[in-house]
Structures are given as C-alpha cells and as structure tokens.
Amino acid sequence: MSGLVAAALLWTAAAYRPGQAVDGFGRAAVGCTTTLEFIDVGTFYVFEETSDTTSAGCVPAPTADAEFSLALLDDGRPLALRSDDSLRYDTDGRVGRSVARVEIMSPGRYDLVVGGPDVSVVAAVGRDPLDDVDGLRRIGVVVGVAGLLVGLLSVLVVRRGRRHAEELAAVGGPQARGGPGQALAPWGPPDARTRVDPPPPAE
C-alpha cells in the first residue's frame, strides 16, 4: 500500500513540475537591460511570455511598431542565440513560447536586453519546463509496481501460513500420534513382574 501511495505522490509531483519550473524562470521586461545570474551550465531557453507581471527593478519601455527582440550579453559580448520554437507552456496565468536557446558555458552574471512593443510581454529564461516530468512518472510507475508486487507476495505468504496452520489443526497437531486426548502407550522393556521365563530343562 505504501508503494502505491508513493507512486501517486510522484505522479502528482510530476503534474506540478512544469508550473514550478516556470515560476523559477528569470524574466526581463521590454525596453530593459536585466542582469540574470546563472548558477548552472548547459542549454537554456528564452521564451516570449505574456503575463500580467513585469520584472522588478525596471519600468517597461516599449517601442511602438518594434518586433520582440533580445540579446544576452556576457560582459558586453553577445552570446550566440539559436532560433527555437519547440516549447510551449500555459500555467498560472503565464503563456510562453520558446524563441531561442543558448548554451551557457560557465556560471556567472549575464545581461539580457529586451525590446518590443507590448508591456505585457516579457522575456523568460530557463530550462525546458517539461524536464524531469517523464523521469518522475517513470519512477512513480516503478515504485507502484514494486509496491504491488511486495503486497501480493505478503498476501501469498500469509495465506500459505494460514493453510499450513489449518492442515496441522486438521490432523490434531504435531504431537497427536495417539489422537486428541489419548494417552500414548509407554515404550521400554516389559515390566519384570510380567516377564515369563522358559521352563528349566528336564533332568
């Protein structure tokens, strides 16, 4: 039972994982240069996100008729952003689609410069929000199956023990050679008083 409960909890955690990932994204408003600190390396995605919130510390400054644009700078040097439109999310009032991905080679601070015409649109940077979802679900399935097998094994062991006990009870138990309530005949040499000696030889 505990295995099935753990499996259900892992499956539920997987369902909440994308929303938690999106909540942890770094964000920058249009018309702003926002410093983001990366503590990990690898592939990160930049999303064009529609939201009713803006990045703190910068008042959005939209540019009319401008397209949504961005640049990620490492000490003033632009990093290579590759076009990417493979990811989508819609969670907690935030709707985003990936527009680029970037390889962060070393931890540190990077400046994200964003341009665009709409103050309700921000640039959001983070990992694929679906990362770990499939992994959590697979772990949940494994835990659930393992818990089910352990439970079935326990039931079989209990049933086998009960059957053995019932069989012993049916034959009167392991000490019932003489039957229930019947005394067993003593074993040993016959009593001297009942011994019959052969007659003496004739003279």
Contact map, one row per residue, 1 for C-alpha under 8 A:
11111000000000000000000000000000000000000000000000000000000000000000000000000000000000000000000000000000000000000000000000000000000000000000000000110010000000000000000000000000000000000000000000000000000
11111100000000000000000000000000000000000000000000000000000000000000000000000000000000000000000000000000000000000000000000000000000000000000000000100000000000000000000000000000000000000000000000000000000
11111110000000000000000000000000000000000000000000000000000000000000000000000000000000000000000000000000000000000000000000000000000000000000001111110000000000000000000000000000000000000000000000000000000
11111111000000000000000000000000000000000000000000000000000000000000000000000000000000000000000000000000000000000000000000000000000000000000001110110000000000000000000000000000000000000000000000000000000
11111111100000000000000000000000000000000000000000000000000000000000000000000000000000000000000000000000000000000000000000000000000000000000000100000000000000000000000000000000000000000000000000000000000
01111111110000000000000000000000000000000000000000000000000000000000000000000000000000000000000000000000000000000000000000000000000000000001001100000000000000000000000000000000000000000000000000000000000
00111111111000000000000000000000000000000000000000000000000000000000000000000000000000000000000000000000000000000000000000000000000000000011111100000000000000000000000000000000000000000000000000000000000
00011111111100000000000000000000000000000000000000000000000000000000000000000000000000000000000000000000000000000000000000000000000000000001000100000000000000000000000000000000000000000000000000000000000
00001111111110000000000000000000000000000000000000000000000000000000000000000000000000000000000000000000000000000000000000000000000000000001000000000000000000000000000000000000000000000000000000000000000
00000111111111000000000000000000000000000000000000000000000000000000000000000000000000000000000000000000000000000000000000000000000000011011000000000000000000000000000000000000000000000000000000000000000
00000011111111100000000000000000000000000000000000000000000000000000000000000000000000000000000000000000000000000000000000000000000000011001000000000000000000000000000000000000000000000000000000000000000
00000001111111110000000000000000000000000000000000000000000000000000000000000000000000000000000000000000000000000000000000000000000000000000000000000000000000000000000000000000000000000000000000000000000
00000000111111111000000000000000000000000000000000000000000000000000000000000000000000000000000000000000000000000000000000000000000000010000000000000000000000000000000000000000000000000000000000000000000
00000000011111111100000000000000000000000000000000000000000000000000000000000000000000000000000000000000000000000000000000000000000111011000000000000000000000000000000000000000000000000000000000000000000
00000000001111111100000000000000000000000000000000000000000000000000000000000000000000000000000000000000000000000000000000000000000010000000000000000000000000000000000000000000000000000000000000000000000
00000000000111111111000000000000000000000000000000000000000000000000000000000000000000000000000000000000000000000000000000000000000000000000000000000000000000000000000000000000000000000000000000000000000
00000000000011111111100000000000000000000000000000000000000000000000000000000000000000000000000000000000000000000000000000000000110110000000000000000000000000000000000000000000000000000000000000000000000
00000000000001111111110000000000000000000000000000000000000000000000000000000000000000000010000000000000000000000000000000000000111010000000000000000000000000000000000000000000000000000000000000000000000
00000000000000011111111000000000000000000000000000000000000000000000000000000000000000000011000000000000000000000000000000000000100000000000000000000000000000000000000000000000000000000000000000000000000
00000000000000011111111100000000000000000000000000000000000000000000000000000000000000000000000000000000000000000000000000000000000000000000000000000000000000000000000000000000000000000000000000000000000
00000000000000001111111110000000000000000000000000000000000000000000000000000000000000000000000000000000000000000000000000000110100000000000000000000000000000000000000000000000000000000000000000000000000
00000000000000000111111110000000000000000000000000000000000000000000000000000000000000000010000000000000000000000000000000000100100000000000000000000000000000000000000000000000000000000000000000000000000
00000000000000000011111110000000000000000000000000000000000000000000000000000000000000000000000000000000000000000000000000000000000000000000000000000000000000000000000000000000000000000000000000000000000
00000000000000000001111111000000000000000000000000000000000000000000000000000000000000000000000000000000000000000000000000000100000000000000000000000000000000000000000000000000000000000000000000000000000
00000000000000000000111111100000000000000000000000000000000000000000000000000000000000000000000000000000000000000000000000011100000000000000000000000000000000000000000000000000000000000000000000000000000
00000000000000000000000111110000000100000000000000000000000000000000000000000000000000000000000000000000000000000000000000011100000000000000000000000000000000000000000000000000000000000000000000000000000
00000000000000000000000011111000010000000000000000000110000000000000000000000000000000000000000000000000000000000000000001111000000000000000000000000000000000000000000000000000000000000000000000000000000
00000000000000000000000001111101110000000000000000000110000000000000000000000000000000000000000000000000000000011100000001110000000000000000000000000000000000000000000000000000000000000000000000000000000
00000000000000000000000000111111010000000000000000000110011100000000000000000000000000000000000000000000000000000100001011100000000000000000000000000000000000000000000000000000000000000000000000000000000
00000000000000000000000000011111000000000000000000000000000111000000000000000000000000000000000000000000000000001111111011100000000000000000000000000000000000000000000000000000000000000000000000000000000
00000000000000000000000000001111100000000000000000000000000111100000000000000000000000000000000000000000000000001111000000000000000000000000000000000000000000000000000000000000000000000000000000000000000
00000000000000000000000000011111110000000000000000000000011110000000000000000000000000000000000000000000000000001110000000000000000000000000000000000000000000000000000000000000000000000000000000000000000
00000000000000000000000000010011111000000000000000000000000000000000000000000000000000000000000000000000000000111100000000000000000000000000000000000000000000000000000000000000000000000000000000000000000
00000000000000000000000000111001111100000000000000000000010000000000000000000000000000000000000000000000000000111000000000000000000000000000000000000000000000000000000000000000000000000000000000000000000
00000000000000000000000000000000111110000000000000000000000000000000000000000000000000000000000000000000000011110000000000000000000000000000000000000000000000000000000000000000000000000000000000000000000
00000000000000000000000001000000011111000000000000000000000000000000000000000000000000000000000000000000000011110000000000000000000000000000000000000000000000000000000000000000000000000000000000000000000
00000000000000000000000000000000001111100000000000000000000000000000000000000000000000000000000000000000001111000000000000000000000000000000000000000000000000000000000000000000000000000000000000000000000
00000000000000000000000000000000000111111000000000000000000000000000000000000000000000000000000000000000001111000000000000000000000000000000000000000000000000000000000000000000000000000000000000000000000
00000000000000000000000000000000000011111000000000000000000000000000000000000000000000000000000000000000001100000000000000000000000000000000000000000000000000000000000000000000000000000000000000000000000
00000000000000000000000000000000000001111100000000000000000000000000000000000000000000000000000000000001011000000000000000000000000000000000000000000000000000000000000000000000000000000000000000000000000
00000000000000000000000000000000000001111110000000000000000000000000000000000000000000000000000000000011111000000000000000000000000000000000000000000000000000000000000000000000000000000000000000000000000
00000000000000000000000000000000000000011111000000000000000000000000000000000000000000000000000000000011100000000000000000000000000000000000000000000000000000000000000000000000000000000000000000000000000
00000000000000000000000000000000000000001111100000000000000000000000000000000000000000000000000000001111000000000000000000000010000000000000000000000000000000000000000000000000000000000000000000000000000
00000000000000000000000000000000000000000111110000000000000000000000000000000000000000000000000000001111000000000000000000001111000000000000000000000000000000000000000000000000000000000000000000000000000
00000000000000000000000000000000000000000011111000000000000000000000000000000000000000000000000001111100000000000000000000001111000000000000000000000000000000000000000000000000000000000000000000000000000
00000000000000000000000000000000000000000001111100000000000000000000000000000000000000000000000001111100000000000000000000111100000000000000000000000000000000000000000000000000000000000000000000000000000
00000000000000000000000000000000000000000000111110000000000000000000000000000000000000000000000111110000000000000000000000111000000000000000000000000000000000000000000000000000000000000000000000000000000
00000000000000000000000000000000000000000000011111000000000000000000000000000000000000000000000111100000000000000000000011110000000000000000000000000000000000000000000000000000000000000000000000000000000
00000000000000000000000000000000000000000000001111100000000000000000000000000000000000000000011110000000000000000000000011110000000000000000000000000000000000000000000000000000000000000000000000000000000
00000000000000000000000000000000000000000000000111110000000000000000000000000000000000000000011100000000000000000000000111000000000000000000000000000000000000000000000000000000000000000000000000000000000
00000000000000000000000000000000000000000000000011111100000000000000000000000000000000000000111000000000000000000000000111000000000000000000000000000000000000000000000000000000000000000000000000000000000
00000000000000000000000000000000000000000000000001111100000000000000000000000000000000000000110000000000000000000000000100000000000000000000000000000000000000000000000000000000000000000000000000000000000
00000000000000000000000000000000000000000000000000111110000000000000000000000000000000000000000000000000000000000000000100000000000000000000000000000000000000000000000000000000000000000000000000000000000
00000000000000000000000000111000000000000000000000111111000100000000000000000000000000000000000000000000000000000000001101000000000000000000000000000000000000000000000000000000000000000000000000000000000
00000000000000000000000000111000000000000000000000001111110000000000000000000000000000000000000000000000000000000000000000000000000000000000000000000000000000000000000000000000000000000000000000000000000
00000000000000000000000000000000000000000000000000000111111000000000000000000000000000000000000000000000000000000000000000000000000000000000000000000000000000000000000000000000000000000000000000000000000
00000000000000000000000000000000000000000000000000000011111000000000000000000000000000000000000000000000000000000000000000000000000000000000000000000000000000000000000000000000000000000000000000000000000
00000000000000000000000000001001010000000000000000000011111100000000000000000000000000000000000000000000000000000000000000000000000000000000000000000000000000000000000000000000000000000000000000000000000
00000000000000000000000000001001000000000000000000000001111110000000000000000000000000000000000000000000000000000000000000000000000000000000000000000000000000000000000000000000000000000000000000000000000
00000000000000000000000000001111000000000000000000000100011111000000000000000000000000000000000000000000000000000000001000000000000000000000000000000000000000000000000000000000000000000000000000000000000
00000000000000000000000000000111000000000000000000000000001111100000000000000000000000000000000000000000000000000000001000000000000000000000000000000000000000000000000000000000000000000000000000000000000
00000000000000000000000000000110000000000000000000000000000111110000000000000000000000000000000000000000000000000011111000000000000000000000000000000000000000000000000000000000000000000000000000000000000
00000000000000000000000000000010000000000000000000000000000011111100000000000000000000000000000000000000000000000011110000000000000000000000000000000000000000000000000000000000000000000000000000000000000
00000000000000000000000000000000000000000000000000000000000001111100000000000000000000000000000000000000000000000001100000000000000000000000000000000000000000000000000000000000000000000000000000000000000
00000000000000000000000000000000000000000000000000000000000000111110000000000000000000000000000000000000000000000001100000000000000000000000000000000000000000000000000000000000000000000000000000000000000
00000000000000000000000000000000000000000000000000000000000000111111000000000000000000000000000000000000000000000011100000000000000000000000000000000000000000000000000000000000000000000000000000000000000
00000000000000000000000000000000000000000000000000000000000000001111100000000000000000000000000000000000000000000011100000000000000000000000000000000000000000000000000000000000000000000000000000000000000
00000000000000000000000000000000000000000000000000000000000000000111110000000000000000000000000000000000000000000111100000000000000000000000000000000000000000000000000000000000000000000000000000000000000
00000000000000000000000000000000000000000000000000000000000000000011111000000000000000000000000000000000000000000111000000000000000000000000000000000000000000000000000000000000000000000000000000000000000
00000000000000000000000000000000000000000000000000000000000000000001111100000000000000000000000000000000000000011110000000100000000000000000000000000000000000000000000000000000000000000000000000000000000
00000000000000000000000000000000000000000000000000000000000000000000111110000110100000000000000000000000000000011100000000000000000000000000000000000000000000000000000000000000000000000000000000000000000
00000000000000000000000000000000000000000000000000000000000000000000011111000110100000000000000000000000000001111000000000000000000000000000000000000000000000000000000000000000000000000000000000000000000
00000000000000000000000000000000000000000000000000000000000000000000001111111110000000000000000000000000000001111000000000000000000000000000000000000000000000000000000000000000000000000000000000000000000
00000000000000000000000000000000000000000000000000000000000000000000000111111110000000000000000000000000000011100000000000000000000000000000000000000000000000000000000000000000000000000000000000000000000
00000000000000000000000000000000000000000000000000000000000000000000000011111000000000000000000000000000000001100000000000000000000000000000000000000000000000000000000000000000000000000000000000000000000
00000000000000000000000000000000000000000000000000000000000000000000000011111100000000000000000000000000000000100000000000000000000000000000000000000000000000000000000000000000000000000000000000000000000
00000000000000000000000000000000000000000000000000000000000000000000000011111110000000000000000000000000000000000000000000000000000000000000000000000000000000000000000000000000000000000000000000000000000
00000000000000000000000000000000000000000000000000000000000000000000001111011111000000000000000000000000000000000000000000000000000000000000000000000000000000000000000000000000000000000000000000000000000
00000000000000000000000000000000000000000000000000000000000000000000001111001111100000000000000000000100000000000000000000000000000000000000000000000000000000000000000000000000000000000000000000000000000
00000000000000000000000000000000000000000000000000000000000000000000000000000111110000000000000000000110000000000000000000000000000000000000000000000000000000000000000000000000000000000000000000000000000
00000000000000000000000000000000000000000000000000000000000000000000001100000011111000000000000000011100000000000000000000000000000000000000000000000000000000000000000000000000000000000000000000000000000
00000000000000000000000000000000000000000000000000000000000000000000000000000001111100000000000000011100000000000000000000000000000000000000000000000000000000000000000000000000000000000000000000000000000
00000000000000000000000000000000000000000000000000000000000000000000000000000000111110000000000000111000000000000000000000000000000000000000000000000000000000000000000000000000000000000000000000000000000
00000000000000000000000000000000000000000000000000000000000000000000000000000000011111100000000001111000000000000000000000000000000000000000000000000000000000000000000000000000000000000000000000000000000
00000000000000000000000000000000000000000000000000000000000000000000000000000000001111100000000011110000000000000000000000000000000000000000000000000000000000000000000000000000000000000000000000000000000
00000000000000000000000000000000000000000000000000000000000000000000000000000000000111110000000011000000000000000000000000000000000000000000000000000000000000000000000000000000000000000000000000000000000
00000000000000000000000000000000000000000000000000000000000000000000000000000000000111111000000011000000000000000000000000000001000000000000000000000000000000000000000000000000000000000000000000000000000
00000000000000000000000000000000000000000000000000000000000000000000000000000000000001111100001111000000000000000000000000000000000000000000000000000000000000000000000000000000000000000000000000000000000
00000000000000000000000000000000000000000000000000000000000000000000000000000000000000111110011110000000000000000000000000000000100000000000000000000000000000000000000000000000000000000000000000000000000
00000000000000000000000000000000000000000000000000000000000000000000000000000000000000011111111100000000000000000000000000000000000000000000000000000000000000000000000000000000000000000000000000000000000
00000000000000000110010000000000000000000000000000000000000000000000000000000000000000001111111000000000000000000000000000000000000000000000000000000000000000000000000000000000000000000000000000000000000
00000000000000000010000000000000000000000000000000000000000000000000000000000000000000000111110000000000000000000000000000000000000000000000000000000000000000000000000000000000000000000000000000000000000
00000000000000000000000000000000000000000000000000110000000000000000000000000000000000000111111000000000000000000000000000000000000000000000000000000000000000000000000000000000000000000000000000000000000
00000000000000000000000000000000000000000000000011110000000000000000000000000000000000001111111100000000000000000000000000000000000000000000000000000000000000000000000000000000000000000000000000000000000
00000000000000000000000000000000000000000000000011100000000000000000000000000000000000011110111110000000000000000000000000000000000000000000000000000000000000000000000000000000000000000000000000000000000
00000000000000000000000000000000000000000000001111000000000000000000000000000000000000011100011111000000000000000000000000000000000000000000000000000000000000000000000000000000000000000000000000000000000
00000000000000000000000000000000000000000000001110000000000000000000000000000000000011111000001111100000000000000000000000000000000000000000000000000000000000000000000000000000000000000000000000000000000
00000000000000000000000000000000000000000000111100000000000000000000000000000000000111110000000111111000000000000000000000000000000000000000000000000000000000000000000000000000000000000000000000000000000
00000000000000000000000000000000000000000000111100000000000000000000000000000000001110000000000011111000000000000000000000000000000000000000000000000000000000000000000000000000000000000000000000000000000
00000000000000000000000000000000000000000000111000000000000000000000000000000000111110000000000001111100000000000000000000000000000000000000000000000000000000000000000000000000000000000000000000000000000
00000000000000000000000000000000000000000011110000000000000000000000000000000000111100000000000001111110000000000000000000000000000000000000000000000000000000000000000000000000000000000000000000000000000
00000000000000000000000000000000000000000011110000000000000000000000000000000011110000000000000000011111000000000000000000000000000000000000000000000000000000000000000000000000000000000000000000000000000
00000000000000000000000000000000000000001111000000000000000000000000000000000001000000000000000000001111100000000000000000000000000000000000000000000000000000000000000000000000000000000000000000000000000
00000000000000000000000000000000000000011111000000000000000000000000000000000000000000000000000000000111111000000000000000000000000000000000000000000000000000000000000000000000000000000000000000000000000
00000000000000000000000000000000000000001100000000000000000000000000000000000000000000000000000000000011111000000000000000000000000000000000000000000000000000000000000000000000000000000000000000000000000
00000000000000000000000000000000000000011000000000000000000000000000000000000000000000000000000000000001111100000000000000000000000000000000000000000000000000000000000000000000000000000000000000000000000
00000000000000000000000000000000000011111000000000000000000000000000000000000000000000000000000000000001111110000000000000000000000000000000000000000000000000000000000000000000000000000000000000000000000
00000000000000000000000000000000000011100000000000000000000000000000000000000000000000000000000000000000011111000000000000000000000000000000000000000000000000000000000000000000000000000000000000000000000
00000000000000000000000000000000001111000000000000000000000000000000000001000000000000000000000000000000001111100000000000000000000000000000000000000000000000000000000000000000000000000000000000000000000
00000000000000000000000000000000001111000000000000000000000000000000000111100000000000000000000000000000000111110000000000000000000000000000000000000000000000000000000000000000000000000000000000000000000
00000000000000000000000000000000111100000000000000000000000000000000000111110000000000000000000000000000000011111000000000000000000000000000000000000000000000000000000000000000000000000000000000000000000
00000000000000000000000000010000111100000000000000000000000000000000011110000000000000000000000000000000000001111100000000000000000000000000000000000000000000000000000000000000000000000000000000000000000
00000000000000000000000000010111110000000000000000000000000000000000011110000000000000000000000000000000000000111110000000000000000000000000000000000000000000000000000000000000000000000000000000000000000
00000000000000000000000000011111100000000000000000000000000000000001111000000000000000000000000000000000000000011111000001100000000000000000000000000000000000000000000000000000000000000000000000000000000
00000000000000000000000000000111000000000000000000000000000001100111110000000000000000000000000000000000000000001111100000000000000000000000000000000000000000000000000000000000000000000000000000000000000
00000000000000000000000000000110000000000000000000000000000001111111100000000000000000000000000000000000000000000111111010000000000000000000000000000000000000000000000000000000000000000000000000000000000
00000000000000000000000000000100000000000000000000000000000001111111000000000000000000000000000000000000000000000011111000000000000000000000000000000000000000000000000000000000000000000000000000000000000
00000000000000000000000000000100000000000000000000000000000001100000000000000000000000000000000000000000000000000001111110000000000000000000000000000000000000000000000000000000000000000000000000000000000
00000000000000000000000000001100000000000000000000000100000111000000000000000000000000000000000000000000000000000001111111000000000000000000000000000000000000000000000000000000000000000000000000000000000
00000000000000000000000000000000000000000000000001111100000000000000000000000000000000000000000000000000000000000000011111000000000000000000000000000000000000000000000000000000000000000000000000000000000
00000000000000000000000000001100000000000000000111100000000000000000000000000000000000000000000000000000000000000001011111100000000000000000000000000000000000000000000000000000000000000000000000000000000
00000000000000000000000000111100000000000000000111100100000000000000000000000000000000000000000000000000000000000100001111110000000000000000000000000000000000000000000000000000000000000000000000000000000
00000000000000000000000000111100000000000000011110000000000000000000010000000000000000000000000000000000000000000100000011111000000000000000000000000000000000000000000000000000000000000000000000000000000
00000000000000000000000011110000000000000000011110000000000000000000000000000000000000000000000000000000000000000000000001111100000000000000000000000000000000000000000000000000000000000000000000000000000
00000000000000000000000011100000000000000001111000000000000000000000000000000000000000000000000000000000000000000000000000111110000000000000000000000000000000000000000000000000000000000000000000000000000
00000000000000000000110111000000000000000001110000000000000000000000000000000000000000000000000000000000000000000000000000011111100000000000000000000000000000000000000000000000000000000000000000000000000
00000000000000000000100000000000000000000011100000000000000000000000000000000000000000000000000000000000000000000000000000001111101000000000000000000000000000000000000000000000000000000000000000000000000
00000000000000000000000000000000000000000001100000000000000000000000000000000000000000100000000000000000000000000000000000000111111000000000000000000000000000000000000000000000000000000000000000000000000
00000000000000001110110000000000000000000000000000000000000000000000000000000000000000001000000000000000000000000000000000000111111000000000000000000000000000000000000000000000000000000000000000000000000
00000000000000001100000000000000000000000000000000000000000000000000000000000000000000000000000000000000000000000000000000000001111111000000000000000000000000000000000000000000000000000000000000000000000
00000000000000000100000000000000000000000000000000000000000000000000000000000000000000000000000000000000000000000000000000000011111111100000000000000000000000000000000000000000000000000000000000000000000
00000000000001001000000000000000000000000000000000000000000000000000000000000000000000000000000000000000000000000000000000000000011111110000000000000000000000000000000000000000000000000000000000000000000
00000000000001101100000000000000000000000000000000000000000000000000000000000000000000000000000000000000000000000000000000000000011111111000000000000000000000000000000000000000000000000000000000000000000
00000000000001000000000000000000000000000000000000000000000000000000000000000000000000000000000000000000000000000000000000000000011111111100000000000000000000000000000000000000000000000000000000000000000
00000000000000000000000000000000000000000000000000000000000000000000000000000000000000000000000000000000000000000000000000000000001111111110000000000000000000000000000000000000000000000000000000000000000
00000000011011000000000000000000000000000000000000000000000000000000000000000000000000000000000000000000000000000000000000000000000111111111000000000000000000000000000000000000000000000000000000000000000
00000000011001000000000000000000000000000000000000000000000000000000000000000000000000000000000000000000000000000000000000000000000011111111100000000000000000000000000000000000000000000000000000000000000
00000000000000000000000000000000000000000000000000000000000000000000000000000000000000000000000000000000000000000000000000000000000001111111110000000000000000000000000000000000000000000000000000000000000
00000010010000000000000000000000000000000000000000000000000000000000000000000000000000000000000000000000000000000000000000000000000000111111111000000000000000000000000000000000000000000000000000000000000
00000111111000000000000000000000000000000000000000000000000000000000000000000000000000000000000000000000000000000000000000000000000000011111111100000000000000000000000000000000000000000000000000000000000
00000010000000000000000000000000000000000000000000000000000000000000000000000000000000000000000000000000000000000000000000000000000000001111111110000000000000000000000000000000000000000000000000000000000
00000010000000000000000000000000000000000000000000000000000000000000000000000000000000000000000000000000000000000000000000000000000000000111111111000000000000000000000000000000000000000000000000000000000
00110110000000000000000000000000000000000000000000000000000000000000000000000000000000000000000000000000000000000000000000000000000000000011111111100000000000000000000000000000000000000000000000000000000
00111111000000000000000000000000000000000000000000000000000000000000000000000000000000000000000000000000000000000000000000000000000000000001111111110000000000000000000000000000000000000000000000000000000
00110000000000000000000000000000000000000000000000000000000000000000000000000000000000000000000000000000000000000000000000000000000000000000111111111000000000000000000000000000000000000000000000000000000
00100000000000000000000000000000000000000000000000000000000000000000000000000000000000000000000000000000000000000000000000000000000000000000011111111100000000000000000000000000000000000000000000000000000
11110000000000000000000000000000000000000000000000000000000000000000000000000000000000000000000000000000000000000000000000000000000000000000001111111110000000000000000000000000000000000000000000000000000
10110000000000000000000000000000000000000000000000000000000000000000000000000000000000000000000000000000000000000000000000000000000000000000000111111111000000000000000000000000000000000000000000000000000
00000000000000000000000000000000000000000000000000000000000000000000000000000000000000000000000000000000000000000000000000000000000000000000000011111111100000000000000000000000000000000000000000000000000
00000000000000000000000000000000000000000000000000000000000000000000000000000000000000000000000000000000000000000000000000000000000000000000000001111111110000000000000000000000000000000000000000000000000
10000000000000000000000000000000000000000000000000000000000000000000000000000000000000000000000000000000000000000000000000000000000000000000000000111111111000000000000000000000000000000000000000000000000
00000000000000000000000000000000000000000000000000000000000000000000000000000000000000000000000000000000000000000000000000000000000000000000000000011111111100000000000000000000000000000000000000000000000
00000000000000000000000000000000000000000000000000000000000000000000000000000000000000000000000000000000000000000000000000000000000000000000000000001111111110000000000000000000000000000000000000000000000
00000000000000000000000000000000000000000000000000000000000000000000000000000000000000000000000000000000000000000000000000000000000000000000000000000111111111000000000000000000000000000000000000000000000
00000000000000000000000000000000000000000000000000000000000000000000000000000000000000000000000000000000000000000000000000000000000000000000000000000011111111100000000000000000000000000000000000000000000
00000000000000000000000000000000000000000000000000000000000000000000000000000000000000000000000000000000000000000000000000000000000000000000000000000001111111110000000000000000000000000000000000000000000
00000000000000000000000000000000000000000000000000000000000000000000000000000000000000000000000000000000000000000000000000000000000000000000000000000000111111111000000000000000000000000000000000000000000
00000000000000000000000000000000000000000000000000000000000000000000000000000000000000000000000000000000000000000000000000000000000000000000000000000000011111111100000000000000000000000000000000000000000
00000000000000000000000000000000000000000000000000000000000000000000000000000000000000000000000000000000000000000000000000000000000000000000000000000000001111111110000000000000000000000000000000000000000
00000000000000000000000000000000000000000000000000000000000000000000000000000000000000000000000000000000000000000000000000000000000000000000000000000000000111111111000000000000000000000000000000000000000
00000000000000000000000000000000000000000000000000000000000000000000000000000000000000000000000000000000000000000000000000000000000000000000000000000000000011111111100000000000000000000000000000000000000
00000000000000000000000000000000000000000000000000000000000000000000000000000000000000000000000000000000000000000000000000000000000000000000000000000000000001111111110000000000000000000000000000000000000
00000000000000000000000000000000000000000000000000000000000000000000000000000000000000000000000000000000000000000000000000000000000000000000000000000000000000111111111000000000000000000000000000000000000
00000000000000000000000000000000000000000000000000000000000000000000000000000000000000000000000000000000000000000000000000000000000000000000000000000000000000011111111100000000000000000000000000000000000
00000000000000000000000000000000000000000000000000000000000000000000000000000000000000000000000000000000000000000000000000000000000000000000000000000000000000001111111110000000000000000000000000000000000
00000000000000000000000000000000000000000000000000000000000000000000000000000000000000000000000000000000000000000000000000000000000000000000000000000000000000000111111111000000000000000000000000000000000
00000000000000000000000000000000000000000000000000000000000000000000000000000000000000000000000000000000000000000000000000000000000000000000000000000000000000000011111111100000000000000000000000000000000
00000000000000000000000000000000000000000000000000000000000000000000000000000000000000000000000000000000000000000000000000000000000000000000000000000000000000000001111111111100000000000000000000000000000
00000000000000000000000000000000000000000000000000000000000000000000000000000000000000000000000000000000000000000000000000000000000000000000000000000000000000000000111111111000000000000000000000000000000
00000000000000000000000000000000000000000000000000000000000000000000000000000000000000000000000000000000000000000000000000000000000000000000000000000000000000000000011111111000000000000000000000000000000
00000000000000000000000000000000000000000000000000000000000000000000000000000000000000000000000000000000000000000000000000000000000000000000000000000000000000000000001111111101000000000000000000000000000
00000000000000000000000000000000000000000000000000000000000000000000000000000000000000000000000000000000000000000000000000000000000000000000000000000000000000000000000111111111001100000000000000000000000
00000000000000000000000000000000000000000000000000000000000000000000000000000000000000000000000000000000000000000000000000000000000000000000000000000000000000000000000111111111000000000000000000000000000
00000000000000000000000000000000000000000000000000000000000000000000000000000000000000000000000000000000000000000000000000000000000000000000000000000000000000000000000100111111100000000000000000000000000
00000000000000000000000000000000000000000000000000000000000000000000000000000000000000000000000000000000000000000000000000000000000000000000000000000000000000000000000000011111100000000000000000000000000
00000000000000000000000000000000000000000000000000000000000000000000000000000000000000000000000000000000000000000000000000000000000000000000000000000000000000000000000000111111111100000000000000000000000
00000000000000000000000000000000000000000000000000000000000000000000000000000000000000000000000000000000000000000000000000000000000000000000000000000000000000000000000000000111111000010000000000000000000
00000000000000000000000000000000000000000000000000000000000000000000000000000000000000000000000000000000000000000000000000000000000000000000000000000000000000000000000000000001111111110000000000000000000
00000000000000000000000000000000000000000000000000000000000000000000000000000000000000000000000000000000000000000000000000000000000000000000000000000000000000000000000000010001111111000000000000000000000
00000000000000000000000000000000000000000000000000000000000000000000000000000000000000000000000000000000000000000000000000000000000000000000000000000000000000000000000000010001011111000000000000000000000
00000000000000000000000000000000000000000000000000000000000000000000000000000000000000000000000000000000000000000000000000000000000000000000000000000000000000000000000000000000011111100000000000000000000
00000000000000000000000000000000000000000000000000000000000000000000000000000000000000000000000000000000000000000000000000000000000000000000000000000000000000000000000000000000011111110000000000000000000
00000000000000000000000000000000000000000000000000000000000000000000000000000000000000000000000000000000000000000000000000000000000000000000000000000000000000000000000000000000010011111000000000000000000
00000000000000000000000000000000000000000000000000000000000000000000000000000000000000000000000000000000000000000000000000000000000000000000000000000000000000000000000000000000110001111100000000000000000
00000000000000000000000000000000000000000000000000000000000000000000000000000000000000000000000000000000000000000000000000000000000000000000000000000000000000000000000000000000000000111110000000000000000
00000000000000000000000000000000000000000000000000000000000000000000000000000000000000000000000000000000000000000000000000000000000000000000000000000000000000000000000000000000000000011111000000000000000
00000000000000000000000000000000000000000000000000000000000000000000000000000000000000000000000000000000000000000000000000000000000000000000000000000000000000000000000000000000000000001111100000000000000
00000000000000000000000000000000000000000000000000000000000000000000000000000000000000000000000000000000000000000000000000000000000000000000000000000000000000000000000000000000000000000111110000000000000
00000000000000000000000000000000000000000000000000000000000000000000000000000000000000000000000000000000000000000000000000000000000000000000000000000000000000000000000000000000000000000011111000000000000
00000000000000000000000000000000000000000000000000000000000000000000000000000000000000000000000000000000000000000000000000000000000000000000000000000000000000000000000000000000000000000001111101100000000
00000000000000000000000000000000000000000000000000000000000000000000000000000000000000000000000000000000000000000000000000000000000000000000000000000000000000000000000000000000000000000000111111100000000
00000000000000000000000000000000000000000000000000000000000000000000000000000000000000000000000000000000000000000000000000000000000000000000000000000000000000000000000000000000000000000000011111100000000
00000000000000000000000000000000000000000000000000000000000000000000000000000000000000000000000000000000000000000000000000000000000000000000000000000000000000000000000000000000000000000000001111100000000
00000000000000000000000000000000000000000000000000000000000000000000000000000000000000000000000000000000000000000000000000000000000000000000000000000000000000000000000000000000000000000000011111110000000
00000000000000000000000000000000000000000000000000000000000000000000000000000000000000000000000000000000000000000000000000000000000000000000000000000000000000000000000000000000000000000000011111111000000
00000000000000000000000000000000000000000000000000000000000000000000000000000000000000000000000000000000000000000000000000000000000000000000000000000000000000000000000000000000000000000000000001111100000
00000000000000000000000000000000000000000000000000000000000000000000000000000000000000000000000000000000000000000000000000000000000000000000000000000000000000000000000000000000000000000000000000111110000
00000000000000000000000000000000000000000000000000000000000000000000000000000000000000000000000000000000000000000000000000000000000000000000000000000000000000000000000000000000000000000000000000011111000
00000000000000000000000000000000000000000000000000000000000000000000000000000000000000000000000000000000000000000000000000000000000000000000000000000000000000000000000000000000000000000000000000001111100
00000000000000000000000000000000000000000000000000000000000000000000000000000000000000000000000000000000000000000000000000000000000000000000000000000000000000000000000000000000000000000000000000000111110
00000000000000000000000000000000000000000000000000000000000000000000000000000000000000000000000000000000000000000000000000000000000000000000000000000000000000000000000000000000000000000000000000000011111
00000000000000000000000000000000000000000000000000000000000000000000000000000000000000000000000000000000000000000000000000000000000000000000000000000000000000000000000000000000000000000000000000000001111
00000000000000000000000000000000000000000000000000000000000000000000000000000000000000000000000000000000000000000000000000000000000000000000000000000000000000000000000000000000000000000000000000000000111
